[in-house]
Amino acid sequence: MTASIILQNDRDKSLKRRHPWVFSQAVKQVHGTPNSGDTVDILSADGKFVARGAYSPNSQIRARVWTFDQNEQIDAEFFLRRIAQAWAVRQQLFDLSQTNGIRVVAAESDSLPGVTIDLYADVLVCQLLSAGAERQRKHIVAALKQLFDGYSIYERSDVDVRKKEGLEPRTGWLHLPRDSGEVTIKENGLNILVDVVNGHKTGFYLDQRDSRAAAGRYAKGKTVLNCFSYTGTFGLAALTGGATHVTNADLSDLALATAQRNMELNQLDLSKATMTKADVFKLLRQYKDEGKQFDMVILDPPKFAENKSQLVGACRGYKDINRVAMQIVKPGGLLLTFSCSGLMEESLFQKVVADAALDANRGCLFIERLSQAKDHPIASFYPEGHYLKGLVCIIQ
């Protein structure tokens, strides 16, 4: 018999709106003895079926919903069906001959909480970040093998959030292992090297695809500073779009070396790029002190806020770095600035950038908003799926 969670009075309102999380405070009692990741029925205070999900005794999110359909069983066919549905959506969105680095499953937004699956050419990378996803790994991997016959599968479940679920990190080849984790993908026709074993996240920032394309549209005839450049793909798009020179700034020697290889792979003029190993925060101040300016600055920093207690500090950090960045943009030039902190709401981010402009004593016109690429959809029932915000600004 399936174990069940009984909710407190009136704690099923968010579930009725199809939000997929049950927090520990909403749980009145647990019937049965479910283990971590086990499937449980979620019942209202009066015993009526509300949803079916995965139990997580170690997390503040005590259950994550798999389905709201009482007749739907959580078995191999369920995961095959859900992953196939998500992949069908992506196939409508992309010309795979031009773009074959794609997020196939975006966790809660694709009704698969804790499951992230990225496609890099003929390699799939999966992250199983919740107790339920971990428990169902056999079914998830089997579905991938069936839907993507002959593709290699690598696991990158090495994210800190697994600790909150009582899970240890896991990485490694799950199917058709390769000698190297390096893959060449196409993005809007450009060739890009991705290391699925050693790279950030699952190997690459697929969510910034549309923003990179925007950088290319704005870059013609401009000198560009690409901050936190990683493997240089914003710079790659800018050079392809006609930038006269790009400076890629990052602390990683490996990332900068890959940025140069990406240029070579696309037969771009190496004399039009400088690879600068530097702490971006210090580099921006150095350029300001030297009076060095650029026609366009791209600011794509790492996440500043992991939880609500860090949000005030994150606002200060974003304000400070945007202020200095504005001071090294030539009058009439562009700032492309981003926040990937999910807790930083779009309106708050705009306010922070506006405050930075005041402190920099520069005019700032917001001319375009940018967001995560369309293979990172935001489900209507899961607003938390909107995490990436970007602004294109004319700095006066």
C-alpha positions as CSV (number, residue, x, y, z in Angstrom):
1,M,0.0,0.0,0.0
2,T,1.3,3.5,-0.9
3,A,2.4,5.6,2.0
4,S,0.7,9.0,2.3
5,I,1.2,12.5,3.6
6,I,-1.7,14.2,5.3
7,L,-1.7,18.0,5.0
8,Q,-2.5,20.6,7.6
9,N,-5.9,22.4,7.3
10,D,-5.9,24.8,4.3
11,R,-2.4,23.8,3.2
12,D,-3.4,22.4,-0.1
13,K,-4.1,25.8,-1.8
14,S,-0.8,26.0,-3.7
15,L,-1.2,22.3,-4.8
16,K,-4.6,23.1,-6.2
17,R,-2.8,25.7,-8.4
18,R,-0.5,22.8,-9.4
19,H,2.6,24.1,-7.6
20,P,4.7,21.0,-7.2
21,W,6.2,21.5,-3.6
22,V,5.0,20.5,-0.2
23,F,6.9,22.1,2.6
24,S,7.5,20.4,5.9
25,Q,5.3,22.9,7.8
26,A,2.4,21.9,5.7
27,V,2.6,18.3,6.7
28,K,0.3,17.2,9.6
29,Q,1.3,13.5,9.6
30,V,2.8,10.7,7.6
31,H,1.0,7.4,7.2
32,G,3.3,4.4,6.6
33,T,7.0,4.4,6.7
34,P,8.3,5.9,3.4
35,N,12.0,6.0,2.7
36,S,13.8,8.9,1.1
37,G,12.6,9.2,-2.5
38,D,9.6,6.8,-2.2
39,T,6.4,7.7,-3.9
40,V,3.6,8.9,-1.6
41,D,0.1,10.0,-2.0
42,I,-0.5,13.6,-0.8
43,L,-3.9,14.0,0.9
44,S,-5.8,17.0,2.1
45,A,-6.7,17.3,5.8
46,D,-10.0,15.6,5.1
47,G,-8.3,12.7,3.4
48,K,-9.0,13.5,-0.2
49,F,-6.4,12.8,-2.9
50,V,-4.5,15.9,-4.0
51,A,-1.3,14.7,-5.7
52,R,1.3,11.9,-5.9
53,G,4.9,12.8,-5.3
54,A,8.4,11.9,-4.0
55,Y,9.0,11.9,-0.2
56,S,12.1,13.7,1.1
57,P,12.5,13.4,4.9
58,N,15.8,15.4,5.0
59,S,14.6,18.5,3.0
60,Q,12.4,21.5,4.0
61,I,10.6,20.6,0.7
62,R,9.1,17.4,2.2
63,A,7.5,16.2,-1.1
64,R,7.8,17.1,-4.8
65,V,4.8,16.3,-6.9
66,W,5.1,13.9,-9.9
67,T,1.4,14.0,-10.8
68,F,-1.9,15.4,-9.9
69,D,-3.7,12.5,-11.6
70,Q,-4.8,9.8,-9.1
71,N,-4.8,7.3,-11.9
72,E,-1.3,8.0,-13.1
73,Q,1.3,5.5,-11.7
74,I,5.0,6.5,-11.2
75,D,6.7,3.8,-13.1
76,A,9.0,3.4,-16.1
77,E,6.3,4.4,-18.6
78,F,5.7,7.6,-16.6
79,F,9.3,8.8,-17.1
80,L,9.4,7.7,-20.7
81,R,6.2,9.7,-21.3
82,R,7.3,12.8,-19.5
83,I,10.8,13.0,-21.1
84,A,9.4,12.3,-24.5
85,Q,6.9,15.1,-24.1
86,A,9.6,17.5,-23.0
87,W,11.8,16.5,-26.0
88,A,8.9,16.9,-28.4
89,V,8.5,20.5,-27.2
90,R,12.2,21.3,-27.8
91,Q,12.2,19.7,-31.3
92,Q,9.6,22.2,-32.3
93,L,11.8,25.1,-31.2
94,F,15.1,24.4,-32.8
95,D,16.8,23.6,-36.1
96,L,19.1,20.8,-34.8
97,S,21.5,21.3,-37.7
98,Q,22.2,24.8,-36.4
99,T,21.7,24.4,-32.6
100,N,22.3,21.0,-30.9
101,G,23.1,22.1,-27.4
102,I,19.7,22.0,-25.8
103,R,18.1,21.6,-22.4
104,V,15.8,18.6,-22.8
105,V,14.2,18.6,-19.4
106,A,14.0,21.6,-17.1
107,A,13.0,20.0,-13.8
108,E,9.8,21.3,-12.2
109,S,9.0,23.3,-15.4
110,D,8.7,20.0,-17.3
111,S,6.9,18.4,-14.4
112,L,9.9,16.3,-13.4
113,P,11.1,17.9,-10.1
114,G,14.8,17.5,-9.5
115,V,15.6,16.2,-13.0
116,T,17.7,18.3,-15.4
117,I,18.8,16.8,-18.7
118,D,20.9,18.6,-21.3
119,L,21.8,17.5,-24.8
120,Y,25.2,18.3,-26.2
121,A,25.4,16.9,-29.8
122,D,25.3,13.2,-29.1
123,V,26.0,13.3,-25.4
124,L,23.3,13.6,-22.7
125,V,24.1,15.0,-19.3
126,C,21.7,14.4,-16.4
127,Q,21.5,16.0,-13.0
128,L,19.3,14.1,-10.4
129,L,19.1,16.6,-7.6
130,S,16.1,15.5,-5.5
131,A,15.5,12.3,-3.4
132,G,12.7,11.3,-5.9
133,A,14.9,11.8,-8.9
134,E,17.7,9.7,-7.2
135,R,15.2,7.0,-6.4
136,Q,13.9,6.9,-10.0
137,R,17.3,7.0,-11.7
138,K,16.9,3.5,-13.2
139,H,13.7,4.5,-15.0
140,I,15.1,7.9,-16.0
141,V,18.2,6.5,-17.6
142,A,16.2,3.7,-19.3
143,A,14.0,6.3,-20.9
144,L,17.0,8.3,-22.2
145,K,18.5,5.2,-23.7
146,Q,15.2,4.4,-25.5
147,L,14.6,8.0,-26.7
148,F,18.2,8.8,-27.6
149,D,19.5,5.5,-29.0
150,G,23.3,5.4,-29.3
151,Y,23.9,8.6,-27.3
152,S,26.4,8.6,-24.4
153,I,25.0,9.6,-21.0
154,Y,27.0,11.3,-18.3
155,E,25.8,12.2,-14.8
156,R,26.7,15.6,-13.2
157,S,24.8,15.3,-9.9
158,D,27.5,17.3,-8.1
159,V,25.4,20.2,-7.0
160,D,25.3,21.4,-3.4
161,V,21.5,21.2,-3.3
162,R,21.7,17.3,-3.1
163,K,23.1,17.7,0.4
164,K,19.7,19.2,1.4
165,E,18.1,16.0,0.2
166,G,20.5,13.9,2.2
167,L,22.3,12.8,-1.0
168,E,26.0,12.5,-1.8
169,P,27.4,13.9,-5.1
170,R,27.5,11.5,-8.0
171,T,29.3,11.9,-11.3
172,G,30.3,9.5,-14.1
173,W,29.4,7.8,-17.3
174,L,26.1,6.0,-17.2
175,H,26.0,4.7,-20.8
176,L,28.5,4.4,-23.6
177,P,31.4,6.0,-21.8
178,R,34.0,8.1,-23.7
179,D,37.7,8.7,-23.2
180,S,37.0,12.5,-23.0
181,G,34.1,14.7,-21.8
182,E,34.8,17.2,-24.6
183,V,32.0,17.7,-27.2
184,T,31.6,20.2,-30.0
185,I,28.1,21.6,-30.3
186,K,26.5,24.0,-32.6
187,E,24.8,27.2,-31.4
188,N,23.1,29.3,-34.0
189,G,25.6,28.0,-36.5
190,L,28.7,28.6,-34.3
191,N,30.9,25.7,-33.2
192,I,31.5,25.6,-29.4
193,L,33.6,23.3,-27.3
194,V,31.9,21.9,-24.2
195,D,33.5,19.8,-21.4
196,V,30.7,17.8,-19.8
197,V,33.0,16.3,-17.2
198,N,34.9,19.4,-16.0
199,G,32.8,22.3,-17.2
200,H,30.5,24.5,-15.1
201,K,27.0,23.2,-14.4
202,T,26.4,20.4,-16.9
203,G,29.3,21.7,-19.0
204,F,27.9,25.0,-20.5
205,Y,25.4,27.8,-19.9
206,L,22.7,26.9,-22.4
207,D,20.3,29.4,-20.8
208,Q,22.3,32.4,-22.2
209,R,22.0,31.3,-25.9
210,D,19.6,34.1,-26.8
211,S,21.6,36.7,-24.9
212,R,24.7,35.7,-26.8
213,A,22.8,36.2,-30.0
214,A,21.8,39.6,-28.8
215,A,25.4,40.5,-28.0
216,G,26.2,39.6,-31.6
217,R,23.5,41.9,-32.9
218,Y,24.8,44.9,-31.0
219,A,28.5,44.3,-31.4
220,K,29.2,45.6,-34.9
221,G,32.1,48.0,-35.0
222,K,32.5,48.0,-31.2
223,T,35.3,47.2,-28.7
224,V,33.9,44.7,-26.2
225,L,34.8,43.7,-22.7
226,N,33.4,40.3,-21.9
227,C,33.5,39.9,-18.1
228,F,33.3,36.5,-16.4
229,S,33.9,35.2,-19.9
230,Y,34.2,31.4,-19.1
231,T,34.9,29.8,-22.5
232,G,34.4,33.1,-24.3
233,T,31.1,32.5,-26.1
234,F,29.7,36.0,-25.6
235,G,32.9,37.2,-27.2
236,L,32.6,34.6,-29.9
237,A,29.1,35.9,-30.8
238,A,30.4,39.5,-30.6
239,L,33.3,38.9,-33.0
240,T,31.0,37.0,-35.4
241,G,28.7,40.0,-35.2
242,G,31.4,42.4,-36.3
243,A,33.1,43.6,-33.1
244,T,36.5,45.2,-33.8
245,H,38.1,43.7,-30.7
246,V,37.0,41.6,-27.7
247,T,38.7,41.3,-24.3
248,N,37.7,38.1,-22.5
249,A,38.3,38.4,-18.7
250,D,38.2,35.3,-16.4
251,L,40.2,33.8,-13.6
252,S,40.5,30.4,-15.2
253,D,43.4,29.6,-17.4
254,L,41.5,26.6,-18.8
255,A,38.5,28.6,-19.7
256,L,40.5,31.3,-21.5
257,A,42.5,28.6,-23.4
258,T,39.1,27.1,-24.5
259,A,38.0,30.6,-25.5
260,Q,40.9,30.8,-27.8
261,R,40.2,27.3,-29.2
262,N,36.6,28.3,-29.8
263,M,37.9,31.2,-31.9
264,E,40.2,28.9,-33.9
265,L,37.3,26.4,-34.4
266,N,35.3,29.2,-36.0
267,Q,38.2,30.5,-38.0
268,L,38.1,33.9,-36.4
269,D,41.0,36.4,-36.4
270,L,42.9,35.8,-33.1
271,S,44.4,39.3,-33.3
272,K,41.0,40.7,-32.5
273,A,40.8,39.1,-29.1
274,T,42.7,39.4,-25.8
275,M,42.5,36.7,-23.1
276,T,42.9,38.4,-19.8
277,K,43.3,36.3,-16.6
278,A,42.0,38.5,-13.8
279,D,39.6,38.9,-11.0
280,V,36.9,40.9,-12.7
281,F,36.0,43.0,-9.7
282,K,39.6,44.2,-9.5
283,L,40.0,44.5,-13.2
284,L,37.0,46.8,-13.6
285,R,38.5,49.1,-11.0
286,Q,41.9,49.0,-12.6
287,Y,40.4,50.0,-16.0
288,K,38.4,52.8,-14.3
289,D,41.6,54.1,-12.6
290,E,43.5,53.9,-15.9
291,G,40.7,55.7,-17.8
292,K,40.3,52.8,-20.2
293,Q,36.8,52.5,-21.8
294,F,34.9,50.1,-24.1
295,D,32.0,50.5,-26.5
296,M,30.3,47.6,-24.9
297,V,30.6,45.8,-21.6
298,I,29.1,42.4,-20.9
299,L,28.5,41.6,-17.3
300,D,27.4,38.0,-16.5
301,P,28.5,37.3,-13.0
302,P,27.9,34.1,-11.0
303,K,24.9,33.9,-8.6
304,F,25.2,36.3,-5.8
305,A,22.3,35.0,-3.6
306,E,21.7,31.4,-2.8
307,N,19.0,32.1,-0.1
308,K,16.9,35.0,1.1
309,S,19.3,35.9,3.9
310,Q,21.9,36.8,1.2
311,L,19.6,39.0,-0.9
312,V,20.5,42.3,0.6
313,G,24.2,41.6,0.2
314,A,23.6,40.5,-3.3
315,C,21.9,43.8,-4.2
316,R,24.9,45.6,-2.9
317,G,27.2,43.4,-4.9
318,Y,25.2,43.9,-8.2
319,K,25.0,47.6,-7.6
320,D,28.7,48.0,-7.0
321,I,29.8,45.9,-10.0
322,N,27.3,47.6,-12.4
323,R,28.4,51.1,-11.1
324,V,32.0,50.4,-12.0
325,A,31.1,48.8,-15.3
326,M,29.1,51.8,-16.3
327,Q,32.1,54.0,-15.6
328,I,34.2,52.2,-18.2
329,V,31.5,52.3,-20.9
330,K,32.1,55.1,-23.5
331,P,29.3,57.7,-23.6
332,G,26.6,56.2,-25.9
333,G,28.0,52.7,-25.4
334,L,26.2,49.6,-24.2
335,L,26.1,47.6,-21.0
336,L,24.6,44.1,-21.2
337,T,24.1,43.1,-17.5
338,F,22.7,39.9,-16.1
339,S,21.6,38.3,-12.8
340,C,21.1,34.5,-12.5
341,S,20.0,34.8,-8.9
342,G,16.4,33.4,-8.8
343,L,15.6,35.4,-5.7
344,M,16.4,38.6,-7.5
345,E,13.1,39.6,-9.1
346,E,13.2,41.4,-12.4
347,S,11.9,44.7,-11.0
348,L,14.4,44.6,-8.2
349,F,17.3,43.9,-10.6
350,Q,16.2,46.9,-12.7
351,K,16.1,49.1,-9.6
352,V,19.6,48.0,-8.6
353,V,21.0,48.8,-12.0
354,A,19.2,52.2,-11.9
355,D,20.7,52.9,-8.5
356,A,24.1,52.0,-9.9
357,A,23.7,54.5,-12.7
358,L,22.9,57.2,-10.2
359,D,26.0,56.4,-8.2
360,A,28.1,56.3,-11.4
361,N,26.6,59.7,-12.4
362,R,25.7,58.2,-15.8
363,G,22.5,58.2,-17.7
364,C,21.0,54.7,-18.4
365,L,18.4,53.8,-21.0
366,F,16.9,50.3,-20.8
367,I,16.4,49.3,-24.4
368,E,15.9,45.5,-24.2
369,R,15.1,42.9,-21.6
370,L,16.7,39.5,-21.9
371,S,15.9,36.2,-20.2
372,Q,16.7,32.5,-20.3
373,A,16.5,30.7,-23.6
374,K,13.2,29.1,-24.7
375,D,14.4,25.5,-23.8
376,H,14.4,26.8,-20.2
377,P,10.6,27.4,-20.1
378,I,8.7,28.9,-17.1
379,A,5.7,26.8,-16.3
380,S,2.6,28.8,-15.4
381,F,2.3,26.9,-12.1
382,Y,6.0,27.4,-11.2
383,P,7.1,31.0,-11.3
384,E,10.4,30.1,-9.6
385,G,11.4,28.7,-13.0
386,H,12.2,32.3,-14.0
387,Y,15.7,33.0,-12.7
388,L,17.7,34.7,-15.4
389,K,17.3,38.4,-16.0
390,G,19.2,40.6,-18.4
391,L,19.1,44.3,-19.4
392,V,20.6,45.9,-22.4
393,C,21.4,49.5,-21.5
394,I,22.7,52.6,-23.3
395,I,25.0,54.4,-21.0
396,Q,25.1,58.1,-21.5
